[in-house]
Every structure is written in structure tokens, then in C-alpha cells.
Amino acid sequence: MDWLSLADRVLDGEEITDNEALAILNCPDDELLLLLQGAYRIRKTYYGNKVKLNMIMNAKSGLCPENCGYCSQSSISTASVPTYKMVNKDTILQGAKRAYEAKIGTYCIVASGRGPSDKEIDIVVSVVKEIKEMYGLKVCACLGILKPEQALRLKEAGVDRYNHNINTSKEHHPRITTSHTYDDRVRTVETVKEVGMSPCSGVIIGMKETKQDVIAMARSLKALDADSIPVNFLHAIDGTPLEGTNELHPRYCLKVLALFRYTNPTKEIRISGGREVNLRSLQPLGLYAANSIFVGDYLTTAGQEKHADFQMLEDLGFEIDFAPASYAR
């Protein structure tokens, strides 16, 4: 496969075929750098050498009635994780201050559970305006399945983006969770779009899916027109049904990131949970396809030290995309 020619065709507006998508995932290791060069050609066209940084505030942990097989916070997990109800407004504001000081442009307020209560929506709504006024950060909320009226309240409060991952393909979904459907997840993304929030939806790779499932995920997110696509790589946690699953290696993870770039050329592709344990020493190469990362810890697992992430970006010669709307303290 001529990967650079394929990249040029993508830039000309062509969609890759299923055979080409499979060829990306099956790319011979001795062609991997050429594949990434093509992915970088696409990435650079739309994002230059800039990298968007995101930080998670785990605003509510555990206590989830869902049965997602990958999640340490689910009702069927026996993993030992922090458990607490929705934190208060001041705690969320303190997190926003840390994000601002670290030059992290997107602050993600995340809460466990099937969906938010009206009281939890009240807390988020009450704090978003202050985050905007004090720090000018982009605010992303990830609170589960949304009702239309809840989505509208978040939009009116100033929430810029809402994350609700499809996680896997429609066909593989019932093997991962049965407490909600794939269509439930898609419906929330559509609800977010209808009220005018930017849709963020992504996947978890390494949950015993096939390569055809991975291709289906990339195509589904293109069809959903998700503005931001987090690509998580399974960090299997003891006490979850996927405990001990270890299907990934760094080179395959890079091919997955390339697939998402070739399939969704104009979109923000974010290397998300599990990058440290799955990409390992090849993490820097992932940013030739992706243009965004999480900095700091995830929900119940530790991330790479911040200084290591900033050093990685400096070594790559990439620029942090940080342009807050306000510089008030």
C-alpha cells in the first residue's frame, strides 16, 4: 500500500474503503513509519503541530448501577475504587484552577452513573459560568445518558462539549454491557448535537473485539460527526470481567490511531485512557496521528506524570494549543 498516496486521497475528500481500513490495521511493521507519515500529513493539514490538552475532574466515583465489563466503578466490579457522591462546587473550581495553571485548555467534569440527577446537573450548571469567567477554559461534561431538558440546561450554562462514548461496535456491544444498549449511547450523542453542544464520542480498544469491529467504530463516529474522538486502550483492572485481558501491543495501537485519522481526517483524535500501559515507549509516535491527550490521572487509574507529558511534547517540537477566552484570576 502506498500510504502517502492514500493520505493525499483522503485530503482530496475521498473516504477509505473497508479493504484499505483493514490494510491499515494489518500494516506490516516495517511500513509503520510510512503509515504514520501519511497520518501526520493529514493531521498537520488540519491541526499543524499543535496538541490539545485535556484534564479530568472525577466529580463522582463509583456507585454506578451499570454492568460495563471494562469499568471498575460498575455494579459487577469487585475492584477497590474511591466511592463518593458528586463533589461540591468549590472542589470543581479548584480543579479548573489547576488545569488553567498547567495550560490545559479543556476541563472535563466526569461523573459515574447511568445518567445525572437534576441535583447533579444543578451543581455543574452552577459552576460552569464561574469557570468561564475566572479561567476561560473549554468545559466538557461527561455525566452519562442525558435527557433533552438536561442537555439544554448544560448548553445554556455554557458547557462547550459533552462526552458520551460509543465504546465499541454495535455488534460487539452486548458482549460488553447489557444494562443499556448501543442505541442508548447514540441517542445521547444526537441529543447533545440537537441542543448545540459539541459532541465528543470515542472508543475502547482491546476488549476482545475484531478488527472489523474497530473499523465499524471508526465509521460510526464519522457518521455521528463527533468533533472529538477519544481513543482509549483497555487498561484491564482486576475485579472487572475483562480482568487479565492483554491483547494489545504498541505497534497495533499506533495502527489504530492511524485508522481513526485516515477515517476522520478533520476531527480531534485524542489518545486517552491506557496510553501509558499500552503504547509505552512509543507514546510520542501516537501524536503523529492524534492531536490531543489527557494530562494527569484518569478516573480510577493513574496517568503519566505531567512533567513527562510536557517533556514529550517539547521533544517532539509540538506546541500546546492553549488559548483561554479570559485571563482573569
N, C-alpha and C positions, 0 to 999 in steps of 0.2 A: 504494500500500500504506500502511495506517495502522500505522506501525512501533510506536507506543506501545501500541496495542491488541494487536498481535502479542506484544509483551513481556508484557503482562498475561495473555494466554492461556498463555504459557509458564510464568509464575509460578503459574497455576492448575493446572499439571500437564499441559497439552496439549503434544504434540510437533508441531513444524512439519512441513508437508508438503514433498514434493520441489519443488513449484512455488514454495512460499514460500522454500525454501532457495535456489533459483535466482534468485528475485527479490532476495534479499539480495546475492548476488554481482553482479547486474546493476543494483543500486540506482543511480538517477540521481545524479550528483554533487551536484546541488542539494538532494537529500534526505539526503545523507550524515550531516549533523549530527543529523537526526531519527532515523536508523537507530542512530547511536551513543548517542543519548539513551535509546532503548529498551534497547540493550545495557547501558548503565550502570544503568538501573533494575533489571535482573536482577542484575548484578554487585553493586550496592550492597545488595540484599536479602540476599545470602549472604556478602559479604565487606566490607561497609561501604566505607570509604575507605582500607583497609589494603592494602599491597603487600608481597608476599613476595619476599625477595631470595635469590638462589642464586649460588654461585661454583663454578667448575670447577677441579679439580686434574687436569691432564693427566698421569696417572701412568705411562702407557706410550704412546709415539708412534711411528707408522709401523709397519713390519714386519707389515702385515696381508695375508693371503692372499686376501681377498675382492676382488670386482671391481665394487664400488659406483661408479656413474658420477659421483656428486657429490663423492666423497671424495678428498682429496689424499693420504691415507695408504694407499690401496688398491694392490693388486699391479699394476694397469694405469696408475697415475698416474705422470707424469714430473715432478710438481711437487716443488720443493725444500722439504722439511719436516724439522724435527728428528726424528731417529731414535734411540730409546733403549729399553732394556728397562724392566721395572717398577722404579720408583724405590723407595728404601728407606723404612722406617717413619718415620724422623726427618723426611724430606722431606715426607711426607704430614701429619705432625703440625705442621710449620711452616706448611703451607698452612691447616690448621684454625685455627691461632692468628691468621693474617691475616684469615680470614673472621670470626672472633669479634670482633676489634678493629674491623672495618668494619661490625659489626652485621648480618652476613649470616647468616640463620638456617639455611639448608640448604647443606651442603658436599657437593659431588658428586665422587666419585672415579671417574675415567673412564680406561679402558684400551683401546687399539686391539686388533684381532684378531677372529677368528671367535668365540672364547669363551675363558674363562680357564683356565689350567693350575691344577692343585691347589696348586702353589707360589705362584702369584699370589693365589689365594684365601687361602692361609696369611698372606700379607702384609697383606691387607685385614682379615682376621679379627683379626690381632694388634694392629692399630692402632685399631680402632673403639672398643673399650672405653675406651682412654685418651682418645680424642676426647670421648667422652660424659662421662667423669669430670672432664676438665680444662675443657671448654668448653660442654657441654650442647647441642651443635648437633644438628640433624637430619642424618643421614647418608644420602645416596643413592649407590648404586653403579651403574655402567654399564660392564659388562665383556663384553658380547656374549651369545651363546647359552649358557644355563645348563643344567646337568644338575640333576635334582631334589635330589641329595645336596649339590651346591654351594649351591643356593638355601637349603636348610635350614641349612647352616653359616653363611651370611651372616645369616640371620634370628636364629639363636641367638647370634651375636656382637653383635647389636644394630643391624644395618643396618635403617633405617626404611623405605627406599623403594628400588625397583630400576627403572632406566630401560632400556627397550628399545623404540625407536620402530618403528612400522609404516612410517614414512617416506612411503608413497604408497598408492594404492588397490591392491587385489588385481589388478585388470585391468592396471594400468599397471606393476606391479612388475617383470615380466620385461624391460621396456624400460630399467630402471634397474640391475638386477643379476641375474645367473644363478647365482651361486655359493651362494646359499641361496634358499629360497622365502619367499613371504609367510606361508605357514602355519608355517614355522620361527620366524618372529618372533612370531606369535600364540601359538604353543606356549610360548615363553619367558615371555610375559606371564601366561599361565594358570598356569605353574609357580610364578611369583612369588606369585600370588594364593593358590595352594594351600598354601604354607608360611606365609602370614600377613603377608608384606611388602606394603606399599602399592605398587600398580602405577602406573608412570609411562610413558606412551607417547604419542608425538607424530608430527609430520609435517614434511616439507619441501615448501614451496610454490614453484612456479616451475620445475619440472623437465619442462616441456612436457606437463603433464597437462591434461585438460579440466576445465571447471567441474563436470561430472558426477563426475569423479574426486575433486574437492575435497569435494563433498557426500558421496560414499561414504566418504571418510576420516573426516569428522566423525561419520557414523553408525556406522562401525566402532568408533570409540573409545568411543562411547556404549554400544554392545553389549558391548565389553570391560570397561566400567565402570572405565576408567582414572581414578585420583584426580587425577592431574596430567597436563596435556596441553601439552607444549612445541610451539609453532608456530614453525618455522624458515622463513625466506625465503631462497631459494638465493643464496648468495654464490659465484658461479661462479669457480672457481680455474683459472688457466692450467695446462695439463698434465693436466687431467681430461677425460673425454669430454664433459662439459657446458660446457667452456671456451667463453666468449663468449655463453652463454645470458643473455638480459636481457629477460625477458617481463613483469616486474613494474613497477608504479608505486605510489606511496604510497597513493593512494586505494583501489586494489584491495586492497592489503594490509590496510587498515582494514576493508574489507568482509569479508575472510576471517576476521579476528579476531571480527567481529560474528557471522558464521555459527557459529563454534565456541562462542560464548557462548549464542546462541539455541538451539543444538543440545544443548549440555552445560551447562545453566544452573548446576548446583551445583558444578562442577568447577573446580579451579585451572587457569586458562589462562595460559600463560607465553609472553611474547614472547621468542624465543630467537635463535639464530644468524641473522645477516643483517639484524637490525632497523635497524642504523645505516645500511647502504648502500641499503636498500630503503624504509624509512619516512622516512628523512632528517629533514626539519624537522617532519614530522607524528608523530614518535615519541610525544610526550605524549598525543596523541589516542588512541593504541592502548590506553592504560591505562584508558580509559572502558569498554573491553570486557574486556581482560585484567586480571589482578590479581597478576602475577608477572613478574619479569625476571631475566635473568642479569646480574651485575655483573662487570666485568673482561673478560679475554680469553677467547676460545673455545679450541678445540683447536689449530687452526693459523692462525687469523685473529684480528686484534686487535679488541677491543671498544671501546666509548666509554670515555673517561676516567671514573674513579669519581666524581670531584667533579661532573662534568656530570650523571651519573645522579642523584646526591643533590640537586643543584640543581633538576633537573627535577621530582623528587618534591615538594620543598619548594614550588616554584612552583605545582604542581597542588593543593597543600593536602592531599596524601595522607600517610598515616602508615606508617612502616616497621613491618612485623609481625615483631618480634624479641623472643622470649621464651624464651631458653635455659633448659634444665632445671637447669643448675648454673652458679654464678658463681665456682667455684673457678678459680684460675690455675694 
